Amino acid sequence: MSKRATATKATASERVRALPWATILQAGVLIGRRWRSLSAKDRARLRRLVGDSRGRLGTLSVKQRLELRRLVGKLDLRGLAGELAGLSRAGRGQRRRHRRRRARA
């Protein structure tokens, strides 16, 4: 193995260790909670619609798109975004701004 490949692997493992794992775990819990808030029937239907669309809304009929929108609305993604943003703010320590002192004349 070359020195460069070894150095790259070391940097990659350092990057993995540097990830904020607690925050990532909390985000997973929040997303799972939203997902489980849907009924089993709604979860199955949402999975089916997303799978059928293959990520392209144009492949769904108008009726299917409306149903997809209704199901995604039940997930309250805007609320989830707010909660996730709160996690990222909470993960960072408070930083203080230091004033520059003026030189006395």
N, C-alpha and C positions, 0 to 999 in steps of 0.2 A: 504494500500500500504506500502511496506517495505521501510526502510530508504535507502537501496541500490538502489531500483528502482527509488525513488525520486532523489537521487544523480545522477543516470545515466541520467535521463531526463534533469536535470539541465545542466549537462555537454554537452549533445547533443544540447540543445538550445544555449548554449554558443558557441559551434562549428559552428552552423549555422550563428550566429551573426558575428563570426570572419571571415567568408568567404569574399573574395574580390568581392563583388557583382558588382561593376562598371566594373571590368575586365571581369567577367563572362558575363555581358550584352554586352560589346563590342565584345567579342568572338562570341556570338550569332548573333549579327548584321553582322559580317564578314562572318560567315558560311551561314546565310540567303542570303546575297548578292551573294555569289558564287552559291548557289542553284538557285536563281532567274535568274542568268545569263544564265542558260540553257533554251531552249524553253520549252513550256508546253508539247510538244510531247516528247522531250528528258527526261524531269522529270518523265513523266508517264512511259516511257519505262524503265528508270533506276529503278524506284520503283518496277516495275513488275519483272525485272530480279533479283533484290535483294530478293524480296519476294519468287520468284520461287526457288531460290538457297538455301533459308533458311540459308544463311551464309556459305554455302559450295560450292566452285567453281566446285567441281567434279560432282555436280548434273546438271550442265549446259552443253550443247553441246559446241563443239569447236567454232562454229559460235556465239553462245550466249556469250561465254567468251570474244571473240574478240570484240563484240558489247559493252559488259560491260566495257572492258578496254578503248574503244574509248570514251564512255560517261564519265567515271571517269577522263580520260585525259582532257576533256573539263572543268572539275571543277578546274583544276590546283591545286591539293592538296599540291604540293611542295611550291607554292607561298603562299597558305593559311598557311602552317606550318611556313613559315618565318614571316608572319604577326602576327600569334599567338605568336610566340617567342618574337616578338617585344613588344607585349602587356605585357608579363610576365616581361620583362626587364624594361618596363616603369613603371610598378606598384610598383617596389621596389625603395626605395630611394637610392641615391648614398651613398655608404659607403666609408669612408676614412680609409685608413690604417694608423695606428700610428706607428711611428718608436720607437723602444726602444732606450733609451739613454744609452750610454755606461757609466759605472762608471769610474770616473776619478781616475787615480792612484796617 
